[in-house]
Amino acid sequence: MEEITKLICISCPKGCSVNVTHEGETITDISGTGCKRGEDYVKKELTDPRRMVASTVRVISGLHPLVPVYTQAPLPKPRIHDLLRELRKIEIQAPVKTGQIILENALGLGINVVASRDMPKV
């Protein structure tokens, strides 16, 4: 049975309201996109939604108790909470450098989690 899903495209600053007619993952019509990137976004969002994840991890002997981290690539949306659980378990020793890998191959997905700022040792 066909259904209509309404999405707001986030692939560019326009934020187009998109209507997608689909049956499961089979798309029959896309309307409201302002550019080609919108169609690509909608197709990916319905079949394999992914998000960048930003969080923090604990730092031992650092200037601050936490250092901000982010994924180097978008993570499958259903796995975000699994990643956040793993990040809560991590404690790293200061100093930390921007771009330093904090968690390699997170959840076996081939995506690294890296530090997004320096954290000097106290």
Secondary structure, 3 states (H helix, E strand, C coil): CCEEEEEECCCCCCCCEEEEEEECCEEEEEECCCCHHHHHHHHHHHHCCEECCEEEEEEECECCCEEEEEECCCEEHHHHHHHHHHHHHCEEECCECCCCEEEEEECCCCEEEEECCCECEC
